[in-house]
Amino acid sequence: MDYIAVLLLLSFVWTCIHLLKLCPIGRKPSTASIPPGPRPFPIIGNILQLGDKPHQSLTNLSKTYGPVMSLKLGSISTIVISSPETAKEVLHRNDQAFSGREVLDAVKAHNHHESSVIWGPASAYWRKARKLCTMEMFSVQRLNASQGLRRNIVQELLDHVEECCSRGCAVDINGAVFTASLNLLSNTVFSTNLAHHGSTFSQEFKDIVWGVMEEAGKPNFADYFPALRLIDPQGIQRNMKVHFGKLIDIFNGIINQRIQSKASSASNDVLDALLNLTKENNQEWSCSDTIHLLVDLFLAGTDTTSDTIEWAMAELLHNPETMVKAQRELQEVLGKDGIIQESDISKLPYLQAIVKETFRLHPPAPLLVPHKAETDVEICGFTVPKNSQVLINAWAIGRDPSTWWNPNAFLPERFLGRDIDVKGRDFELIPFGAGRRICLGLPLAHRMVHLILASLLHSYAWKLGDGMKPEDMDMNEKLGFTLQKAQPLRAIPIEV
């Protein structure tokens, strides 16, 4: 049964249910104060208007109904935010009121949401988990101390590219960077590589991660009609249980191996810190909490980095004059044979502009992670009702013509001489979100994206295979929960 047929069936069933209700339950806010939006269909609301690329559909709708827009998705009231000014209202001025999460039914598999830093409520547990991650992984001191580790991981990536270069074959950019990102995290947390370039495990792990992103990004009847959660009509949570189960098995195996070898080794890494915390007080922090934190870290820290690098390389190959400018800057700063260090990034304004422009056009999670209103809140003269789902359309904000000149063009020059960054202070550019729910791994992701991209550009020239011209490239998007390139990028490295 296809999507439309199921919706029509649900409309009929839901209408019958509501006809049996003799009186409304609970107080509804005055419709006069709710933000404008497209007229919803009975029962199903505006679900059909989302399409297969909701970030684009919502952007188009906001051009008619404004940057604070109201939708009805089944029984779920949804407010869509589509401008820098309104995003600032939500994520800065009313940060606490919007600190809740609208939890997707998909991520409730294995009760993941109960221990998730990403999806859990802003509770005492959530604050403890974030503090732990910051202290052990993402503080400036920790990141500075682990620069050598990242340099080694990038060198392994370059060795793989060199092997492809010597054979004259193309590099799967996303796959290669995914392996580097996976090994970076596994070395940080477990003090070992989990995969090798071209290994079956790397591809299997990548398939699991994309499976999670794909299921989490699907329109889900169980989210729109909560009464259907027990049925799971599309099997999304069942599929998610399989993907989460595979990750949990991987991390359980690593933890058990560490516990067994603990007497003969002392890694003093993040896993040791987590195990020690469990040992000290397993009522406040359990082994299950550790596993679900690892699921969050590896889901958020691998796919998003590889997608961003792939988009950056694709845009540079699509705009070869921009790639030439970037490589010229690298050679001027580093010399022909210089080795890139993280301290060099501050001397590369054009490279930084390329990364910002990539985040502007291709935010990793175009609708961010859904927020939830904890109380009735007034935004720009409209009332956002308590318990509403709030979507921040970072994709629309990055292409807002009132903010960006020629918004659909890849023009890194727009950032030169402008004091704007992606760290949640400038609401014109918020690929990682902002406020108290800003992406936890931003400091590490920021360093890795710049280091990997600079290394790929400085060490090699790049060309498209099969005689393809830049103007013939497929630059279409594929959306799960994150934004991937529909046609994977394969590029041929050339020794410089």
C-alpha positions as CSV (number, residue, x, y, z in Angstrom):
1,M,0.0,0.0,0.0
2,D,1.5,3.3,-1.0
3,Y,2.0,6.4,1.1
4,I,-1.1,8.3,-0.3
5,A,-3.4,5.3,0.1
6,V,-2.4,4.8,3.7
7,L,-3.0,8.5,4.4
8,L,-6.5,8.3,2.9
9,L,-7.2,5.2,5.0
10,L,-6.0,6.9,8.1
11,S,-8.1,9.9,7.3
12,F,-11.2,7.7,7.2
13,V,-10.4,5.9,10.4
14,W,-9.4,9.0,12.2
15,T,-12.6,10.8,11.1
16,C,-14.7,7.9,12.5
17,I,-12.8,8.1,15.8
18,H,-13.4,11.8,16.2
19,L,-17.1,11.5,15.3
20,L,-17.4,9.4,18.4
21,K,-16.0,12.1,20.6
22,L,-18.7,14.2,22.2
23,C,-16.6,17.0,23.6
24,P,-13.1,18.3,23.1
25,I,-10.4,17.4,25.6
26,G,-8.2,20.1,27.0
27,R,-7.9,23.8,26.3
28,K,-6.7,24.9,22.8
29,P,-4.9,28.1,22.2
30,S,-6.7,30.9,20.4
31,T,-6.3,30.3,16.6
32,A,-6.1,34.1,16.2
33,S,-2.7,34.1,17.8
34,I,-1.2,31.1,16.1
35,P,1.3,31.8,13.2
36,P,-0.1,31.7,9.7
37,G,0.2,28.6,7.5
38,P,-1.3,26.6,4.7
39,R,-4.8,25.3,5.3
40,P,-4.6,21.8,6.6
41,F,-6.6,18.9,5.1
42,P,-9.0,17.2,7.6
43,I,-7.2,14.7,9.9
44,I,-3.9,14.4,7.9
45,G,-3.2,18.1,8.1
46,N,-0.3,19.3,5.9
47,I,1.6,16.0,5.6
48,L,1.2,15.8,1.9
49,Q,2.8,19.2,1.5
50,L,6.1,18.0,3.0
51,G,7.2,16.0,-0.1
52,D,10.4,13.9,-0.2
53,K,12.5,17.0,0.6
54,P,10.7,18.7,3.5
55,H,13.5,21.4,3.9
56,Q,12.8,22.6,0.4
57,S,9.0,22.3,0.6
58,L,9.0,24.2,3.9
59,T,11.2,26.9,2.4
60,N,8.8,27.4,-0.5
61,L,5.8,27.6,1.9
62,S,7.6,30.1,4.1
63,K,7.8,32.5,1.1
64,T,4.0,32.7,1.2
65,Y,3.3,32.4,5.0
66,G,6.4,34.0,6.5
67,P,9.4,33.1,8.7
68,V,7.1,31.9,11.5
69,M,4.7,29.4,10.0
70,S,2.2,27.0,11.5
71,L,1.6,23.5,10.1
72,K,-0.5,20.6,11.3
73,L,1.2,17.2,10.7
74,G,-1.5,14.7,11.6
75,S,-2.2,15.5,15.2
76,I,1.1,17.3,15.8
77,S,1.2,21.1,15.8
78,T,4.4,22.3,14.2
79,I,6.0,25.7,14.0
80,V,8.6,26.3,11.3
81,I,11.3,29.0,11.8
82,S,12.9,30.2,8.5
83,S,14.8,33.4,9.1
84,P,17.9,34.5,11.2
85,E,15.8,36.9,13.2
86,T,13.2,34.4,14.2
87,A,15.8,31.7,14.9
88,K,17.5,34.1,17.3
89,E,14.1,34.6,19.1
90,V,13.8,30.8,19.5
91,L,17.4,29.7,20.2
92,H,18.7,32.8,22.1
93,R,16.1,35.0,23.6
94,N,13.7,32.1,24.5
95,D,16.3,29.4,24.6
96,Q,15.1,27.8,27.9
97,A,11.5,27.7,26.8
98,F,12.5,25.8,23.6
99,S,15.0,23.5,25.2
100,G,12.7,20.5,25.0
101,R,12.9,17.8,22.3
102,E,10.2,16.5,20.1
103,V,11.3,12.8,20.1
104,L,10.9,10.9,16.9
105,D,9.3,7.4,17.4
106,A,12.2,6.0,15.4
107,V,14.8,7.0,18.1
108,K,12.8,5.3,20.8
109,A,14.1,2.0,19.6
110,H,16.0,0.2,22.4
111,N,14.8,3.2,24.6
112,H,17.7,5.2,23.1
113,H,16.0,8.5,23.8
114,E,16.0,7.9,27.5
115,S,19.9,8.1,27.7
116,S,20.5,10.2,24.6
117,V,22.4,13.5,24.8
118,I,20.9,14.5,21.5
119,W,17.2,13.5,22.1
120,G,16.9,13.5,25.8
121,P,15.3,16.4,27.8
122,A,17.5,19.1,29.3
123,S,17.6,17.3,32.6
124,A,20.3,16.8,35.3
125,Y,21.4,13.6,33.5
126,W,21.7,15.5,30.2
127,R,23.8,18.2,31.8
128,K,26.1,15.6,33.4
129,A,26.5,13.7,30.1
130,R,27.4,16.9,28.2
131,K,29.8,18.0,30.9
132,L,31.5,14.6,30.7
133,C,31.9,14.8,27.0
134,T,33.2,18.3,27.1
135,M,35.8,17.5,29.8
136,E,37.0,14.2,28.2
137,M,36.7,15.1,24.5
138,F,35.8,18.6,23.4
139,S,37.5,21.1,25.7
140,V,40.2,23.3,24.2
141,Q,42.8,21.6,26.3
142,R,41.7,18.1,25.2
143,L,41.6,19.1,21.6
144,N,45.0,20.7,21.7
145,A,46.5,17.7,23.3
146,S,45.1,15.3,20.7
147,Q,46.3,17.2,17.6
148,G,48.9,14.6,16.8
149,L,46.2,11.9,16.8
150,R,44.2,13.8,14.2
151,R,47.3,14.5,12.1
152,N,48.0,10.7,12.1
153,I,44.4,9.9,11.0
154,V,44.6,12.5,8.2
155,Q,47.9,11.0,7.1
156,E,46.3,7.6,6.8
157,L,43.6,9.2,4.6
158,L,46.3,10.8,2.4
159,D,48.1,7.4,2.1
160,H,44.9,6.0,0.8
161,V,44.5,8.8,-1.7
162,E,48.2,8.3,-2.7
163,E,47.5,4.7,-3.4
164,C,44.5,5.7,-5.6
165,C,46.6,8.3,-7.3
166,S,49.4,5.8,-8.2
167,R,46.8,3.5,-9.8
168,G,45.0,6.4,-11.5
169,C,41.7,5.5,-10.0
170,A,39.0,7.6,-8.4
171,V,38.6,8.2,-4.7
172,D,35.2,7.7,-3.1
173,I,35.3,11.0,-1.2
174,N,32.5,10.3,1.2
175,G,33.7,6.7,2.0
176,A,37.3,7.7,2.5
177,V,36.4,10.6,4.8
178,F,33.9,8.5,6.7
179,T,36.7,6.0,7.5
180,A,38.9,8.8,8.7
181,S,36.1,10.2,10.9
182,L,35.3,6.8,12.3
183,N,38.9,6.2,13.2
184,L,39.3,9.6,14.7
185,L,36.4,8.9,17.1
186,S,37.5,5.3,17.8
187,N,41.0,6.4,18.7
188,T,39.7,9.2,20.9
189,V,37.3,6.9,22.7
190,F,38.9,3.4,22.5
191,S,42.6,4.2,21.6
192,T,42.4,2.1,18.4
193,N,41.3,2.2,14.8
194,L,38.0,0.5,14.1
195,A,38.5,0.3,10.4
196,H,40.9,0.6,7.5
197,H,40.4,2.4,4.2
198,G,38.6,0.1,1.8
199,S,37.8,-2.4,4.6
200,T,34.4,-4.2,4.7
201,F,33.9,-3.1,8.3
202,S,34.1,0.6,7.4
203,Q,31.4,0.1,4.7
204,E,29.3,-2.0,7.0
205,F,29.5,0.7,9.7
206,K,28.6,3.4,7.1
207,D,25.6,1.4,6.0
208,I,24.4,1.1,9.6
209,V,24.8,4.9,10.1
210,W,23.0,5.8,6.9
211,G,20.3,3.2,7.8
212,V,19.7,5.2,11.0
213,M,19.7,8.5,9.2
214,E,17.3,7.2,6.5
215,E,14.8,5.8,9.0
216,A,14.9,8.8,11.2
217,G,14.3,11.1,8.2
218,K,11.3,9.2,6.8
219,P,7.8,10.7,7.3
220,N,6.4,8.5,10.0
221,F,2.7,7.9,10.7
222,A,3.6,7.0,14.3
223,D,4.9,10.5,14.8
224,Y,1.9,12.2,13.2
225,F,-0.7,9.9,14.9
226,P,0.6,8.8,18.3
227,A,-2.1,6.2,18.6
228,L,-0.3,4.2,15.9
229,R,3.0,3.9,17.8
230,L,2.1,0.5,19.1
231,I,1.4,-0.7,15.5
232,D,4.5,0.9,13.9
233,P,2.7,0.7,10.5
234,Q,5.7,1.4,8.3
235,G,8.1,-0.7,10.3
236,I,10.4,2.3,11.0
237,Q,11.0,1.5,14.6
238,R,11.5,-2.2,13.8
239,N,14.2,-1.3,11.3
240,M,15.7,1.2,13.7
241,K,15.9,-1.6,16.4
242,V,18.0,-3.6,14.0
243,H,20.4,-0.7,13.2
244,F,20.7,0.4,16.9
245,G,21.1,-3.3,17.9
246,K,24.1,-3.7,15.6
247,L,25.8,-0.6,17.1
248,I,25.0,-1.7,20.6
249,D,26.6,-5.1,19.8
250,I,29.7,-3.5,18.5
251,F,30.1,-1.3,21.5
252,N,29.2,-4.0,24.0
253,G,32.0,-6.2,22.5
254,I,34.6,-3.4,22.8
255,I,33.5,-2.7,26.4
256,N,33.6,-6.4,27.4
257,Q,37.1,-6.7,25.8
258,R,38.3,-3.6,27.7
259,I,36.9,-5.0,31.1
260,Q,38.7,-8.3,30.5
261,S,42.0,-6.7,29.6
262,K,41.8,-4.0,32.2
263,A,44.2,-5.7,34.6
264,S,47.0,-5.7,32.0
265,S,46.4,-2.4,30.3
266,A,45.8,1.3,31.2
267,S,44.6,3.3,28.2
268,N,43.3,6.3,30.2
269,D,41.0,7.2,27.3
270,V,37.4,8.2,27.2
271,L,36.1,4.6,27.6
272,D,38.2,4.3,30.7
273,A,36.7,7.5,32.1
274,L,33.1,6.2,31.3
275,L,33.8,2.8,32.9
276,N,35.3,4.4,36.0
277,L,32.2,6.6,36.3
278,T,30.0,3.4,36.2
279,K,32.2,1.7,38.8
280,E,32.0,4.7,41.1
281,N,28.3,5.1,41.0
282,N,26.3,2.9,38.7
283,Q,23.0,4.3,40.0
284,E,23.8,7.7,38.4
285,W,25.7,6.3,35.4
286,S,25.2,2.8,34.1
287,C,26.9,0.7,31.4
288,S,23.7,1.3,29.3
289,D,24.2,5.0,29.6
290,T,27.8,4.6,28.3
291,I,26.6,2.5,25.3
292,H,23.8,5.0,24.3
293,L,26.3,7.9,24.6
294,L,28.6,6.1,22.2
295,V,25.7,5.6,19.8
296,D,25.1,9.3,19.8
297,L,28.8,10.2,19.4
298,F,29.4,7.8,16.5
299,L,26.2,8.6,14.7
300,A,26.6,12.4,14.9
301,G,30.4,12.4,14.4
302,T,30.9,10.3,11.3
303,D,28.2,10.9,8.7
304,T,28.0,14.6,9.1
305,T,31.7,15.2,8.7
306,S,32.0,13.0,5.6
307,D,28.9,14.6,4.0
308,T,30.3,18.1,4.6
309,I,33.7,17.3,3.0
310,E,32.0,15.6,0.1
311,W,29.8,18.7,-0.5
312,A,32.8,21.0,-0.2
313,M,34.8,18.9,-2.7
314,A,31.8,18.7,-5.1
315,E,31.3,22.4,-5.0
316,L,35.0,23.0,-5.7
317,L,35.0,20.6,-8.6
318,H,31.8,22.2,-9.8
319,N,33.5,25.7,-9.5
320,P,37.1,24.9,-10.5
321,E,38.2,28.6,-10.3
322,T,37.4,28.5,-6.6
323,M,39.5,25.4,-6.1
324,V,42.4,27.1,-7.8
325,K,42.1,30.1,-5.4
326,A,42.1,27.7,-2.4
327,Q,45.1,25.8,-3.6
328,R,47.0,29.0,-4.3
329,E,46.3,30.2,-0.8
330,L,47.5,27.0,0.7
331,Q,50.8,27.1,-1.3
332,E,51.4,30.7,-0.4
333,V,51.0,30.0,3.4
334,L,52.5,26.5,3.6
335,G,54.8,26.2,0.6
336,K,54.8,23.4,-1.9
337,D,55.7,20.6,0.5
338,G,54.5,22.0,3.8
339,I,52.6,19.8,6.2
340,I,49.3,21.3,7.4
341,Q,48.9,21.8,11.1
342,E,45.7,22.9,12.9
343,S,47.4,26.2,13.9
344,D,47.7,27.0,10.2
345,I,43.9,27.1,9.7
346,S,43.7,30.7,11.1
347,K,46.1,31.8,8.3
348,L,43.8,30.5,5.6
349,P,40.8,32.9,5.3
350,Y,39.7,31.6,1.9
351,L,39.7,28.0,3.1
352,Q,37.6,29.0,6.1
353,A,35.2,30.9,3.7
354,I,34.8,27.7,1.6
355,V,33.8,25.7,4.7
356,K,31.3,28.4,5.8
357,E,29.9,28.6,2.3
358,T,29.5,24.8,2.3
359,F,27.7,24.9,5.6
360,R,25.5,27.7,4.3
361,L,24.3,25.8,1.2
362,H,24.5,22.2,2.6
363,P,23.8,22.2,6.4
364,P,24.4,18.6,7.7
365,A,20.9,18.5,9.3
366,P,18.8,21.0,7.3
367,L,16.0,21.1,9.8
368,L,18.3,20.6,12.8
369,V,17.0,18.3,15.6
370,P,13.4,19.2,16.4
371,H,12.8,21.4,19.4
372,K,9.7,21.4,21.6
373,A,8.0,24.3,23.3
374,E,7.9,23.7,27.1
375,T,5.3,26.5,27.6
376,D,3.3,29.0,25.5
377,V,5.8,31.4,24.0
378,E,5.3,34.6,22.1
379,I,7.5,34.9,19.0
380,C,7.3,37.9,16.7
381,G,3.7,38.7,17.8
382,F,2.6,35.1,17.4
383,T,1.9,32.4,20.1
384,V,3.8,29.2,19.9
385,P,1.6,26.8,21.9
386,K,3.0,24.6,24.6
387,N,4.1,21.1,23.3
388,S,4.4,22.3,19.7
389,Q,7.1,20.8,17.6
390,V,9.5,23.6,16.5
391,L,11.6,23.1,13.3
392,I,14.5,25.4,12.6
393,N,15.0,25.4,8.8
394,A,18.7,26.0,8.6
395,W,18.6,25.3,4.9
396,A,16.1,28.1,4.3
397,I,18.1,30.5,6.6
398,G,21.2,29.8,4.6
399,R,19.4,30.7,1.4
400,D,17.4,33.6,2.6
401,P,17.7,36.3,-0.2
402,S,17.1,39.1,2.3
403,T,20.4,38.0,4.0
404,W,22.5,36.6,1.2
405,W,23.1,38.1,-2.2
406,N,22.7,35.5,-5.0
407,P,21.9,32.9,-2.3
408,N,22.0,29.8,-4.5
409,A,25.5,30.4,-5.9
410,F,28.6,29.0,-4.3
411,L,30.6,32.2,-3.5
412,P,33.1,31.8,-0.6
413,E,34.1,35.4,-1.2
414,R,30.9,36.6,0.5
415,F,32.5,35.6,3.9
416,L,35.9,37.4,3.3
417,G,36.2,40.4,5.7
418,R,33.0,39.4,7.5
419,D,33.1,38.5,11.2
420,I,30.6,35.6,11.0
421,D,31.1,32.0,12.1
422,V,29.2,28.7,12.6
423,K,29.5,28.6,16.4
424,G,26.0,29.6,17.3
425,R,26.5,33.4,17.7
426,D,25.5,34.4,14.1
427,F,22.0,33.3,13.3
428,E,22.5,33.7,9.6
429,L,24.6,30.6,9.7
430,I,23.6,27.9,12.2
431,P,24.4,24.4,10.8
432,F,25.2,23.2,14.3
433,G,22.2,24.9,16.0
434,A,22.7,27.4,18.8
435,G,21.9,27.9,22.5
436,R,22.0,25.2,25.1
437,R,21.1,22.4,22.5
438,I,23.9,23.3,20.1
439,C,25.8,20.3,18.7
440,L,28.1,19.0,21.4
441,G,30.8,17.9,18.9
442,L,31.1,21.3,17.1
443,P,34.6,22.0,18.4
444,L,36.0,18.7,17.1
445,A,34.0,18.8,13.8
446,H,35.2,22.3,13.1
447,R,38.8,21.3,13.4
448,M,38.4,18.1,11.4
449,V,36.6,19.6,8.5
450,H,39.2,22.3,8.0
451,L,42.1,19.9,8.4
452,I,40.9,17.2,6.1
453,L,39.8,19.6,3.4
454,A,43.0,21.6,3.5
455,S,45.0,18.4,3.3
456,L,43.2,17.0,0.3
457,L,43.5,20.3,-1.6
458,H,47.1,20.9,-0.7
459,S,48.5,17.5,-1.5
460,Y,46.7,16.8,-4.8
461,A,45.0,18.4,-7.8
462,W,41.6,16.8,-8.5
463,K,39.6,16.0,-11.6
464,L,36.3,14.3,-12.5
465,G,36.4,10.9,-14.1
466,D,34.9,9.6,-17.4
467,G,35.5,12.9,-19.1
468,M,32.8,14.6,-17.1
469,K,32.7,18.4,-17.2
470,P,32.1,20.5,-14.1
471,E,28.8,21.8,-15.5
472,D,27.6,18.3,-16.0
473,M,27.8,17.3,-12.3
474,D,24.8,16.1,-10.5
475,M,24.5,18.4,-7.5
476,N,21.1,17.1,-6.3
477,E,20.4,16.3,-2.6
478,K,19.3,13.1,-0.9
479,L,17.7,13.6,2.5
480,G,17.6,11.2,5.4
481,F,17.9,12.9,8.7
482,T,21.1,14.4,7.3
483,L,21.7,15.9,3.9
484,Q,23.8,13.7,1.5
485,K,24.7,14.2,-2.1
486,A,22.3,12.1,-4.2
487,Q,25.1,11.0,-6.6
488,P,28.2,10.0,-4.6
489,L,31.3,12.0,-5.5
490,R,34.2,10.1,-7.1
491,A,37.2,12.2,-8.0
492,I,40.7,11.4,-9.4
493,P,43.7,12.7,-7.5
494,I,46.7,14.0,-9.4
495,E,50.1,14.5,-8.0
496,V,51.2,18.2,-7.8
